Amino acid sequence: MLRPIRDDHHPGHSLARHPESAIIRMGSALTGRIDNIVSPNDTAPHEPAASGTGSVLAVVGLGTLLSAMSGSAINLALPDLGRDLGISLEASRWVLQSFLLAVAIALPFAGRASDTLGHRRVYLTGFGLFALMALACGLTRSLAFLVAARALQGVGGAMVMATGPALLTSAFPAARRGRALGTLATATYTGLTLGPTVGGLIVGAGGWRWTFFFNVPVSLFILFLAMRCLPRQGPVAAARSRGPFSDLELFRSRVFTGAALSALANYIAIFTVILLVPFFLMEGLGRDASRAGMLLSAQPLMMALVAAPSGWLSDRFGSRGLATGGLLLQALGLFCLSHLGPGSSDLMVAGCLALVGFGTGVFISPNSSALMGAAPRDRQGAAGSALAEARIVGMLLGVVLGTTLFQLAGGRTGMAWRPEEFVALKVALRAATGVAVTGALVASMRGRRNGIGRG
């Protein structure tokens, strides 16, 4: 029988039974005092009134855009970072992998903590920890310290990722949920589109450390806006009485499970492209980095243009058809990409990537709306963490799938491509096409929310 969480003072008991509390305590000093000054009463939940839903959407959307932009900008800093610290490319990848692994591990606990302690508090703590660790990353002189700081930054990132969708779905009625989540997706892909350009300018002007220093004022600015604009929402009583694994009950819902699996398939397919196509452009077609970057931007740019209208359509006509159709369009784009070769023009490449981005943009908002809508109101943090977990795990699996199949098919990187590399690319992209089609099949069979409506 599940027992309520006790608010006793035994630290060992509390930490052992409730690891999500440790996540909150890691950064609570960053925001707790200021949070109490803004409004000392954080125990009574209420709907956003003074700030309004528009303020919530603006704060969460701006935070998502700037986080995505700064995250993608850091990728371009790795070569400069490696030279400065005297480390190999393989070693420098731990700067990215430590962040992703920390996010993947912390997300379930962050989601549970959000439902237990309040979405706003966890969101503020996450951004505070993210800013502090960005400063630590910029000041470091060793790889070991940098990797450790990036891992802690990943914990802060997990807290933000888990609570962003939850804040929106708590603020917006069901009839406007898809539109709100569509705007959030647009902010994400706009940030990803701007990131490489901004990152190149920052690295060129100040070096790799400034890609981290850039995060500090940005995160503090978002933290200030969030403290002023996000509504106070106290812990949900029902969330306090749940056991540590009770959030797995969400997967009993056919809609929730289908939407989570479809999201996983989407990100596996997308990150196979993100991993391999840059090598295809620069080593296979001989494009320089700036030209390759412009071609690659066709995909996230199309996602940004389509995501919000798709969310609006899902509010009016339901999510299942749009999610299914979006993944089928993504699969078609992947199939077209697999037919490109050494004689492919820039227009052909951009067109295929734009089709992949169009399908992904159609899919994201309706599927996210279905997943968040299938979770009870007191489980929105857990639902948001599941959505972010699908993205992170899909990213990792996409990289593994693309790398493994490319190498098994005889492909190599670091040199001008031979015919074998183009064949290996086709094998990997055909596999990604199959993953997208499988995701579309799952989306089409996931049923309707609560057995009614358009799903």
C-alpha positions in Angstrom: 0.0 0.0 0.0 1.3 3.4 -1.0 2.1 5.8 2.0 2.2 9.6 1.9 5.6 11.2 1.7 6.5 12.3 5.2 8.1 15.7 5.7 10.3 14.5 8.6 13.8 15.7 9.4 15.8 12.6 8.9 18.1 13.4 5.9 19.1 9.8 5.2 15.5 8.7 5.2 14.4 11.5 2.9 17.2 11.2 0.4 17.0 7.4 0.1 13.3 7.3 -0.4 12.9 10.4 -2.5 15.9 11.2 -4.7 14.0 13.9 -6.5 14.3 16.0 -3.3 18.1 16.0 -3.8 17.7 17.6 -7.2 15.6 20.4 -5.7 18.1 21.0 -2.8 21.0 21.2 -5.2 19.8 24.5 -6.6 17.2 25.8 -4.1 19.7 28.2 -2.6 19.9 30.0 -6.0 16.2 30.9 -6.1 14.6 30.3 -2.7 15.4 33.7 -1.0 14.6 35.8 -4.1 11.4 33.6 -4.7 10.2 34.4 -1.2 10.8 38.1 -1.6 8.7 38.2 -4.8 5.8 36.5 -3.0 6.2 34.6 0.3 3.1 32.5 0.0 3.9 29.5 -2.3 1.6 27.0 -0.9 -1.8 27.8 -2.4 -2.3 26.7 -5.9 -4.2 28.9 -8.3 -4.7 29.5 -12.0 -2.6 32.2 -13.6 -4.6 35.4 -13.3 -2.5 38.5 -13.0 0.2 37.3 -15.4 -2.1 35.6 -17.8 -1.5 32.7 -20.1 0.3 35.0 -22.6 3.0 35.9 -20.0 3.5 32.2 -19.2 3.8 31.3 -22.9 6.2 34.2 -23.5 8.5 33.3 -20.6 8.6 29.6 -21.3 8.9 30.1 -25.1 11.8 32.6 -24.6 13.6 30.3 -22.3 13.2 27.4 -24.7 14.4 29.5 -27.7 17.5 30.8 -25.9 18.3 27.4 -24.4 18.1 25.7 -27.7 20.2 28.4 -29.4 22.9 28.3 -26.8 23.0 24.5 -26.7 23.5 24.2 -30.5 26.0 27.0 -30.4 28.2 25.0 -27.9 28.6 22.3 -30.5 30.6 24.6 -32.7 33.0 25.3 -29.8 34.3 21.8 -29.6 37.3 22.1 -32.0 38.5 25.4 -30.3 37.9 23.8 -26.9 40.0 20.7 -27.8 42.9 22.8 -29.0 42.8 25.1 -25.9 42.7 22.2 -23.4 44.9 19.9 -25.5 42.4 17.1 -25.8 41.3 14.8 -28.6 38.0 15.0 -30.5 36.9 11.8 -28.8 37.6 13.3 -25.3 35.9 16.6 -26.2 32.7 14.7 -27.0 32.2 14.1 -23.3 31.4 17.7 -23.0 28.2 16.9 -24.9 27.7 13.4 -23.7 27.9 14.2 -20.0 25.2 16.8 -20.4 22.9 14.4 -22.3 23.4 11.5 -19.9 22.7 13.7 -16.9 19.5 15.0 -18.5 18.4 11.5 -19.3 19.0 10.3 -15.7 17.6 13.3 -13.9 14.4 13.8 -16.0 12.1 11.3 -14.2 13.1 12.7 -10.8 12.7 16.3 -12.0 9.2 15.6 -13.3 8.2 14.0 -10.0 9.7 16.9 -8.0 7.8 19.3 -10.2 4.5 17.6 -9.4 5.3 17.4 -5.8 6.9 20.8 -5.1 5.4 23.0 -7.8 6.3 23.5 -11.5 7.4 27.1 -10.9 9.8 26.4 -8.1 11.5 23.6 -10.1 11.7 25.7 -13.2 13.3 28.6 -11.4 15.8 26.3 -9.6 16.7 24.6 -12.9 17.5 27.9 -14.6 19.5 29.0 -11.6 21.6 25.9 -11.6 22.0 26.1 -15.4 23.4 29.6 -15.1 25.8 28.8 -12.2 27.2 25.8 -14.1 27.6 27.7 -17.3 29.8 30.1 -15.4 31.8 27.2 -14.0 32.2 25.7 -17.5 33.6 28.9 -18.8 36.1 29.3 -16.0 37.4 25.7 -16.0 41.0 24.8 -16.9 40.6 21.0 -17.0 38.4 18.5 -18.9 37.5 16.6 -15.8 36.0 19.8 -14.1 34.3 20.8 -17.4 32.6 17.4 -17.7 31.5 17.5 -14.1 30.1 21.0 -14.5 28.3 20.0 -17.7 26.7 17.1 -15.9 25.4 19.4 -13.2 24.2 21.8 -15.9 22.4 18.8 -17.4 20.5 18.4 -14.1 19.4 22.0 -14.3 18.4 21.4 -17.9 16.3 18.4 -17.0 14.4 20.5 -14.4 13.6 23.1 -17.1 12.7 20.5 -19.8 10.4 18.7 -17.4 8.5 21.8 -16.3 8.2 23.8 -19.5 5.4 21.8 -21.1 3.8 21.3 -17.6 3.6 25.1 -17.1 1.9 25.6 -20.4 -0.6 22.7 -20.1 -1.5 24.0 -16.6 -2.0 27.5 -17.8 -3.9 26.8 -21.0 -7.3 25.1 -21.4 -7.4 21.9 -23.4 -8.9 23.7 -26.5 -5.7 25.9 -26.8 -3.1 23.3 -25.6 -2.0 22.4 -29.1 -1.5 26.0 -30.1 0.6 26.7 -27.0 2.8 23.6 -27.5 3.1 24.5 -31.1 4.5 27.9 -30.2 6.9 26.2 -27.8 8.1 23.9 -30.6 8.5 26.9 -32.9 10.7 28.5 -30.3 12.8 25.4 -30.0 13.5 25.1 -33.7 14.0 28.8 -34.1 16.7 28.5 -31.5 18.3 25.5 -33.2 18.2 27.4 -36.5 20.0 30.5 -35.0 22.4 28.5 -32.8 25.1 27.6 -35.4 25.3 31.2 -36.7 25.4 32.7 -33.2 27.8 30.1 -32.0 30.2 30.8 -35.0 30.1 34.5 -34.2 30.8 34.0 -30.5 33.6 31.5 -31.0 35.2 33.7 -33.7 35.0 36.8 -31.5 35.9 35.5 -28.1 36.7 31.8 -28.1 35.0 28.7 -26.8 34.6 30.0 -23.2 32.2 32.7 -24.3 29.7 30.2 -25.6 29.3 29.3 -21.9 29.6 32.8 -20.5 26.9 33.8 -23.0 24.5 31.5 -21.1 25.0 33.3 -17.8 23.3 36.7 -18.5 20.7 34.9 -20.7 19.7 32.5 -18.0 19.6 35.2 -15.3 17.4 37.3 -17.5 15.0 34.4 -18.0 15.1 33.7 -14.3 14.1 37.3 -13.5 11.2 37.2 -16.0 10.1 33.8 -14.7 10.0 35.0 -11.1 7.9 38.0 -12.2 5.5 36.3 -14.6 5.0 32.7 -13.8 2.0 32.0 -11.6 2.5 30.4 -8.2 1.2 26.9 -8.1 1.7 24.9 -4.9 2.3 21.2 -4.6 -0.6 19.0 -5.5 -1.8 17.0 -2.6 -2.3 13.9 -4.7 1.3 14.1 -5.9 2.6 13.9 -2.3 0.8 10.6 -1.7 2.3 8.7 -4.7 5.0 6.2 -4.5 8.4 6.7 -6.3 7.3 4.5 -9.3 3.7 5.4 -9.5 4.3 7.7 -12.5 4.8 4.5 -14.6 1.0 4.2 -14.3 0.8 6.9 -17.0 1.9 4.2 -19.5 -1.3 2.3 -18.9 -2.9 4.9 -21.1 -2.8 3.8 -24.7 -2.7 7.4 -25.9 0.1 8.4 -23.6 2.2 5.3 -24.5 1.6 5.6 -28.2 2.5 9.3 -28.2 5.7 8.7 -26.2 6.8 5.9 -28.5 6.0 8.0 -31.6 8.1 10.8 -30.2 10.9 8.4 -29.6 10.8 7.2 -33.2 10.7 10.8 -34.4 13.9 11.7 -32.6 15.7 8.6 -33.5 15.1 9.3 -37.2 15.9 13.0 -36.9 19.2 12.6 -35.1 20.3 10.0 -37.6 20.1 12.8 -40.1 21.7 15.4 -37.9 24.6 13.1 -37.3 25.4 11.9 -40.9 24.2 14.6 -43.3 26.9 17.2 -42.2 29.6 14.6 -43.2 27.8 13.9 -46.5 27.8 17.6 -47.3 31.4 18.4 -46.3 33.2 15.2 -47.1 30.9 13.7 -49.7 29.9 16.9 -51.7 32.9 19.1 -50.7 30.8 22.0 -49.3 32.5 24.3 -46.8 31.2 24.6 -43.3 29.3 27.8 -43.8 27.6 26.5 -46.9 26.8 23.2 -45.2 25.3 25.1 -42.3 23.0 27.1 -44.6 21.8 23.9 -46.2 21.3 22.2 -42.9 19.2 25.1 -41.6 16.4 24.2 -44.1 15.2 21.4 -41.8 14.8 23.4 -38.5 13.6 26.4 -40.3 10.7 24.4 -41.9 10.0 22.9 -38.5 9.7 26.4 -37.0 7.3 27.6 -39.7 5.0 24.6 -39.5 4.9 23.7 -35.8 2.6 26.4 -34.6 0.0 26.1 -37.4 0.0 22.3 -36.9 -0.8 22.9 -33.2 -3.7 25.1 -34.1 -5.0 22.5 -36.4 -4.8 19.8 -33.8 -6.9 21.9 -31.4 -9.6 22.0 -34.1 -9.4 18.6 -35.8 -7.6 16.3 -33.3 -4.0 15.1 -33.1 -3.9 11.6 -34.3 -4.2 12.2 -38.1 -1.7 15.1 -38.0 0.8 13.1 -36.0 0.5 10.1 -38.3 0.7 12.2 -41.5 3.6 14.2 -40.2 5.8 11.1 -39.6 4.8 9.7 -43.0 6.0 12.9 -44.6 9.2 12.7 -42.5 9.7 9.2 -43.8 9.2 10.4 -47.4 11.9 13.1 -46.9 14.3 10.5 -45.4 13.7 8.2 -48.3 14.5 11.0 -50.7 17.6 11.9 -48.8 18.8 8.3 -49.1 18.8 8.6 -52.9 21.2 11.6 -52.9 24.7 10.9 -54.2 27.9 12.6 -55.3 26.2 14.6 -58.1 23.4 16.0 -55.9 22.8 19.7 -56.1 22.3 22.1 -53.2 18.6 22.5 -54.2 18.0 18.8 -54.0 19.7 18.6 -50.6 17.8 21.5 -49.2 14.5 20.2 -50.7 14.9 16.8 -49.0 15.8 18.4 -45.7 12.9 20.8 -45.9 10.5 17.9 -46.5 11.9 16.1 -43.4 11.5 19.3 -41.4 8.0 19.8 -42.7 6.9 16.4 -41.6 8.5 16.8 -38.2 6.9 20.2 -37.7 3.5 18.7 -38.5 4.1 15.9 -36.1 5.6 17.5 -33.0 2.8 19.8 -31.7 -0.2 17.4 -32.1 1.7 14.5 -30.6 2.9 16.6 -27.7 -0.6 17.8 -27.1 -1.9 14.3 -27.1 0.7 13.1 -24.6 0.3 16.0 -22.2 -3.5 15.8 -22.5 -3.5 12.1 -21.6 -1.9 12.7 -18.2 -3.9 13.9 -15.2 -3.5 17.5 -14.1 -1.4 16.4 -11.1 1.0 14.4 -13.3 1.9 17.2 -15.8 5.5 17.3 -14.5 5.9 13.6 -15.0 4.3 13.8 -18.5 6.7 16.7 -19.4 9.6 14.7 -18.3 8.5 11.7 -20.3 8.3 13.9 -23.4 11.8 15.3 -22.8 13.1 11.8 -22.0 11.8 10.6 -25.4 13.8 13.4 -27.0 17.0 12.7 -25.1 16.9 8.9 -25.5 15.9 9.3 -29.1 18.8 11.6 -29.7 21.2 9.0 -28.1 19.7 6.1 -30.0 19.7 8.0 -33.3 23.4 8.7 -32.9 24.1 5.0 -32.1 21.9 3.8 -35.0 23.5 6.1 -37.5 27.0 5.5 -36.4 26.7 1.7 -36.1 24.9 1.2 -39.5 27.2 3.6 -41.3 30.3 1.8 -40.0 28.9 -1.7 -40.5 28.1 -0.8 -44.1 31.8 0.1 -44.7 31.6 3.9 -44.2 34.4 6.0 -42.8 34.7 9.7 -42.0 37.7 12.1 -41.9 38.4 11.8 -45.6 36.9 12.5 -49.0 34.1 10.0 -49.6 34.4 6.9 -51.7 31.4 5.1 -53.3 31.3 2.9 -50.1 30.4 5.9 -47.9 27.5 6.9 -50.1 26.2 3.3 -49.9 26.6 3.3 -46.1 24.7 6.6 -45.9 21.9 5.1 -47.9 21.7 2.1 -45.5 21.5 4.3 -42.4 18.9 6.6 -43.9 16.8 3.7 -45.1 16.8 2.4 -41.5 15.8 5.8 -40.3 13.0 5.8 -42.8 11.8 2.5 -41.4 11.8 3.9 -37.9 9.7 6.9 -39.0 7.2 4.6 -40.7 7.0 2.5 -37.5 6.3 5.6 -35.5 3.5 6.6 -37.9 2.0 3.2 -37.5 2.1 3.5 -33.7 0.6 7.0 -33.9 -2.3 5.8 -36.0 -3.1 3.0 -33.5 -2.9 4.8 -30.3 -6.6 5.5 -29.9 -8.5 8.5 -28.8 -7.9 10.4 -25.5 -10.2 9.0 -22.8 -12.1 7.1 -25.5 -13.8 10.3 -26.8 -13.0 13.1 -29.1 -10.6 13.2 -32.0 -7.5 12.1 -30.1 
